[in-house]
Amino acid sequence: MESCECKNVKHACIEECVFAPYLPANKPEKYNTLSKVFDISSVAELVMGIEPSQKQACVDSLCFEAEARLRDPVMGCTGLIHQLQHQLQNLQIQSKIAKRELMMVLQEIHNRNRIAQRQNLQQLYIRSRF
């Protein structure tokens, strides 16, 4: 089995380390981030207690939360969620503005086409009378 990063930082590591498949030694930043924010033995217990098919997602989620906590110790992922919600609201407003502008341009094109058609019909009518 591939060794995990905890062996490299001299933490107690069991023979069949729960982190080996999810925090490999070639990605020490994941382990370091996780261990800065969470008690690594608690994380190990959590990972051991869930379905094997969900373990990678669990470790990835915990790493993401740990990174968010290091960037924003107070809000963590919640701060990121609020920031993304604000960006989404701004984009929705911009989208509505762009749609209104597009409708105005299309209306202007439609009006110009109607005027041009009327002028063409008038010219045809005038020509047909002569």
Secondary structure, DSSP 8 states (H G I E B T S, - for coil): ---BHHHHTT----TT-TTTTTSBTT-HHHHHHHHHHS-HHHHHHHHHTS-GGGHHHHHHHHHHHHHHHHH-TTTTHHHHHHHHHHHHHHHHHHHHHHHHHHHHHHHHHHHHHHHHHHHHHHHHHHHHH-
